[in-house]
Amino acid sequence: MTQSSTVIPRRLALGMGAAALAGTAQAQGSRWPERPVTMVVGFPPGGQTDFAARMLQAPLAAALAQPVPIDNRAGAGGNIAGEQVLRARPDGYTLLAGNVGSFVLNPFTMPGMTFDPMEMTPIGLMLSSPLLLAVHASLPVRTFQEWREWVARSQPRGIDMATTSAGGIVHGASEKLRSRLGNPEITMVHYRGSGPALQDFIGNRFPTMFDAPSLLHPFVESGQVRPIMVTSNRRNPAFPNVPTAAESGLPDFIVSAWIGLFGPRGLPNDIVVRANAALNEACRDPTARERIAARGDEIGGGTVEEFASMVRREHAEWGAVVRAANIRAE
């Protein structure tokens, strides 16, 4: 693959001018990497973004022939890590594992942000995951249609629905669902992460929530919660009996909790090409593919152009959802 085979979209690489791609930077890029490449994760260990980074850490290091240490810089919904990497030296030695929330929701739900994550340089998709709509096992519903009828019977008092963070992808998906149902009374109960939300979910402190298949999987296996819908256009291999949203009567209700690899503003194109090729090689690793698929997630890969186009599209789509529902982070 040559440098000319990839063109980085301008909206996601604002600082990538001709000067940044010339001279010394290009010469350094042709030798990249010559030392360890740090992958910054804007969330604590144990979450979905950290899981993606650690599943691909070893195969990515093998593809680059250099160690890939992970640096967890949690805080502000991923913004602390994002700002750090955006403003890092564009030499390819500081990259970011960023997720859908920090890139396409935070800019709309956090008006006080001091940087624009869309200025970062896209490299490629690491992992994507639909969301599962699940209910507590004690709730007497087994299908989305039964759940919808239960919600209707619960009006005007309404129901409680948990989110893993105010302003995050689960909150966005929940508000999007409420809108599709005609805006019934649903109280969003916001948590600080999937861990505490799931703990209260299995403890039956609220009856329903969205979350990633990989995080719900152990509780589905134990019979504590019941999945009733998946937000993808095809059934999830880890949950083959769970209907899609379209099968449940919600056409085009697709939500993906994706994680991708990004570089600083102004990252030279030849480094982007090499990093994308290494990420694609890592995504072909059999062990990583098996472990990711077993949890109900989908391993990434693909071109820079495909990834950048997806991020731009979702940025616009989720901006509309956030404005319509007046979603705000806390």
C-alpha positions in Angstrom: 0.0 0.0 0.0 1.4 3.4 -0.9 0.8 6.8 0.5 -1.4 7.9 -2.4 -3.8 5.0 -1.8 -5.4 6.8 1.1 -6.9 10.3 1.2 -7.7 11.6 4.7 -11.1 13.5 4.8 -10.4 17.1 5.7 -13.2 17.4 8.3 -11.5 14.8 10.5 -8.0 16.0 9.9 -8.2 19.7 10.0 -4.6 20.3 10.8 -3.2 18.1 8.0 -1.9 20.7 5.6 0.7 20.3 3.0 3.4 21.5 5.3 2.6 18.8 7.8 3.0 16.1 5.1 6.3 17.3 3.7 10.0 17.3 4.5 11.1 16.0 7.9 7.6 14.6 8.9 7.5 12.5 5.8 11.0 11.2 6.3 10.2 10.3 9.9 6.9 8.7 8.8 8.7 6.4 6.4 10.6 4.9 9.3 7.6 4.7 11.7 7.5 3.2 14.2 11.0 3.0 15.7 9.8 2.9 19.4 6.7 2.0 21.4 3.4 3.4 20.3 1.2 4.4 23.2 -2.5 3.8 22.9 -4.4 6.2 25.2 -7.8 5.1 26.5 -10.2 7.7 27.9 -12.0 5.3 30.3 -11.0 3.1 33.2 -10.1 -0.6 32.8 -13.1 -3.0 32.5 -15.2 -1.0 30.1 -16.0 -1.5 26.4 -13.3 0.9 25.1 -10.6 -0.6 27.4 -11.7 -4.1 26.3 -11.3 -3.2 22.6 -7.8 -1.8 23.2 -6.6 -4.8 25.2 -8.0 -7.3 22.7 -6.1 -5.7 19.9 -3.0 -4.7 21.9 -0.9 -7.8 21.3 -1.8 -8.3 17.6 -1.3 -4.6 16.9 2.1 -4.7 18.6 3.0 -7.7 16.5 1.9 -5.9 13.3 4.0 -2.8 14.2 6.9 -4.8 15.6 6.9 -2.4 18.6 5.2 -2.6 22.0 1.8 -0.9 22.3 1.4 0.2 26.0 -2.1 1.3 27.1 -2.5 4.5 29.0 -5.9 4.8 30.8 -6.7 8.5 31.2 -10.3 8.4 32.4 -12.4 11.4 33.0 -14.9 13.8 31.4 -16.5 11.2 29.2 -13.3 10.6 27.4 -12.5 14.3 26.9 -9.3 14.3 29.0 -7.7 11.7 26.8 -9.1 13.1 23.6 -7.7 16.6 24.2 -4.3 15.1 25.2 -4.0 13.1 22.0 -5.4 15.8 19.7 -2.7 18.2 20.9 0.1 15.6 21.0 3.1 15.8 18.7 1.9 14.3 15.4 4.6 11.7 15.1 2.5 8.6 15.5 3.7 7.6 18.9 0.5 8.8 20.8 -2.8 7.4 19.5 -6.3 7.3 20.9 -8.8 4.5 21.3 -11.9 6.7 21.1 -15.6 5.7 21.1 -18.9 6.9 19.7 -19.8 8.9 22.8 -16.6 10.9 23.0 -16.6 11.8 19.3 -20.2 12.2 18.1 -22.2 12.8 21.4 -19.9 14.9 23.6 -19.6 17.8 21.2 -23.4 18.2 21.5 -24.0 17.2 25.1 -21.1 19.1 26.7 -21.3 22.7 25.6 -18.2 23.6 27.6 -15.8 21.4 25.7 -12.5 23.2 25.0 -11.6 21.2 21.8 -13.2 19.6 18.8 -12.6 15.8 18.6 -13.6 15.9 14.9 -10.2 17.6 14.3 -8.4 14.4 15.1 -7.0 12.2 12.4 -9.0 9.0 11.8 -7.1 5.7 11.4 -9.6 2.9 11.5 -12.4 1.0 13.2 -11.3 -1.3 16.1 -14.6 -2.8 17.3 -18.3 -2.2 16.9 -21.2 -3.4 18.9 -25.0 -3.0 18.7 -26.9 -2.5 21.9 -29.3 -5.0 23.5 -32.5 -3.8 25.0 -33.0 -6.0 28.1 -35.4 -6.4 30.9 -35.0 -7.8 34.4 -36.0 -11.5 34.5 -38.8 -10.7 36.9 -40.6 -8.5 34.4 -43.4 -10.6 32.7 -42.4 -9.6 29.1 -40.5 -11.7 26.5 -40.8 -9.7 23.4 -40.4 -6.0 22.4 -44.1 -5.8 21.5 -45.0 -7.1 25.0 -42.5 -4.5 26.5 -44.1 -1.8 24.4 -47.5 -2.7 25.7 -46.2 -2.8 29.3 -44.8 0.7 28.9 -48.2 1.9 27.6 -50.0 0.3 30.6 -47.6 2.0 32.9 -48.7 5.5 31.7 -49.1 8.2 32.9 -46.9 7.2 35.9 -44.2 6.0 33.5 -41.3 3.7 34.0 -37.6 4.0 34.9 -34.9 3.2 32.4 -31.2 3.2 33.3 -28.4 4.8 31.3 -24.7 4.1 31.8 -24.0 7.9 31.7 -25.9 11.1 31.1 -25.2 12.1 27.5 -23.6 8.8 26.5 -24.6 6.4 23.7 -27.0 4.4 26.0 -28.7 7.7 27.0 -28.9 8.7 23.3 -30.3 5.3 22.3 -32.9 5.4 25.1 -34.1 8.9 24.1 -34.2 7.8 20.4 -36.4 4.9 21.4 -38.7 7.0 23.5 -39.1 9.3 20.5 -40.0 6.4 18.3 -42.6 5.3 20.8 -44.3 8.7 20.8 -42.5 10.1 23.9 -44.1 8.1 26.7 -43.2 9.0 30.3 -39.8 7.4 30.9 -37.5 8.6 33.7 -33.9 8.2 32.7 -31.8 7.0 35.7 -28.2 8.0 35.0 -25.2 6.1 36.3 -21.5 6.6 36.0 -20.6 3.6 33.9 -22.0 0.2 33.1 -20.6 -1.4 36.2 -22.9 0.3 38.8 -25.8 0.4 36.4 -25.7 -3.4 35.8 -25.3 -4.0 39.5 -28.5 -2.2 40.2 -30.2 -3.8 37.1 -29.6 -7.3 38.3 -30.7 -6.2 41.8 -34.0 -5.2 40.2 -33.8 -1.5 41.1 -35.1 -0.7 37.7 -36.7 -2.9 35.0 -35.0 -2.2 31.7 -31.9 -0.8 30.0 -29.8 -0.8 26.9 -26.2 -1.9 27.0 -23.5 -3.7 25.0 -24.0 -7.5 24.4 -20.6 -8.1 25.8 -21.5 -6.5 29.1 -24.9 -8.1 29.4 -23.8 -11.5 28.3 -22.9 -13.0 31.7 -26.2 -11.8 33.2 -28.2 -13.2 30.3 -26.3 -16.5 30.7 -27.2 -16.6 34.5 -30.8 -15.9 33.8 -30.9 -12.6 35.7 -31.8 -10.4 32.7 -33.6 -11.1 29.4 -32.7 -9.5 26.1 -35.6 -8.6 23.8 -34.1 -6.6 20.9 -30.8 -5.9 19.3 -30.1 -2.5 17.6 -28.5 -3.8 14.4 -29.7 -4.8 10.9 -28.9 -8.4 11.5 -29.2 -10.8 14.5 -26.2 -11.0 16.8 -24.3 -14.3 16.6 -24.0 -14.4 20.4 -27.7 -13.9 20.8 -29.2 -15.6 17.7 -32.7 -15.8 19.2 -33.0 -12.0 19.9 -34.9 -10.2 17.1 -33.5 -7.0 15.5 -35.2 -3.7 15.9 -36.6 -4.0 12.3 -38.1 -7.4 13.2 -39.6 -5.9 16.3 -41.4 -3.2 14.3 -38.8 -0.4 14.5 -37.3 -0.1 11.0 -34.0 1.7 10.7 -33.5 1.8 14.5 -29.7 1.1 14.3 -27.4 2.1 17.1 -23.7 1.1 17.2 -21.4 1.5 20.1 -18.2 1.7 18.1 -14.5 2.2 19.1 -11.9 3.5 16.7 -8.2 4.4 16.5 -7.4 8.1 16.0 -4.2 10.1 15.8 -3.4 13.8 16.7 -4.3 16.7 14.5 -1.8 16.8 11.6 -0.7 13.2 11.6 1.2 12.6 8.3 -0.6 10.6 5.7 2.1 7.9 5.4 1.9 7.2 9.1 -1.9 6.9 8.9 -1.6 4.4 6.0 0.9 2.3 8.0 -1.2 2.5 11.1 -4.4 1.5 9.3 -2.6 -1.4 7.6 -1.3 -2.6 11.0 -4.8 -2.3 12.6 -6.3 -4.3 9.8 -3.7 -7.0 10.3 -4.5 -7.0 14.0 -8.2 -7.3 13.3 -7.4 -10.5 11.3 -5.9 -12.2 14.4 -7.8 -15.4 15.1 -7.6 -15.1 18.9 -8.8 -11.5 19.0 -11.6 -12.3 16.5 -12.8 -15.3 18.6 -12.7 -13.5 21.9 -14.5 -10.4 20.6 -17.2 -12.4 18.7 -17.8 -14.6 21.8 -19.0 -11.5 23.7 -21.4 -10.4 21.0 -19.2 -7.7 19.5 -17.8 -7.3 16.0 -14.2 -6.8 15.2 -13.3 -3.8 13.1 -11.1 -3.2 10.1 -11.6 -1.4 6.8 -10.2 1.7 5.1 -9.6 5.1 6.6 -12.1 6.6 4.2 -14.9 4.2 5.4 -14.2 4.9 9.0 -14.0 8.7 8.6 -17.2 8.7 6.6 -19.0 6.7 9.3 -17.8 9.1 12.0 -19.0 12.2 10.0 -22.3 10.6 9.3 -23.0 9.6 12.9 -21.8 13.0 14.1 -24.6 14.6 12.1 -27.2 12.0 13.0 -26.6 12.0 16.7 -26.5 15.8 16.8 -30.0 15.8 15.6 -31.1 13.3 18.2 -29.4 15.3 21.0 -31.0 18.6 20.0 -34.5 17.1 19.7 -34.3 15.4 23.1 -32.3 18.2 24.8 -29.8 15.7 26.1 -27.1 17.0 28.4 -24.2 15.4 30.1 -23.8 15.7 33.9 
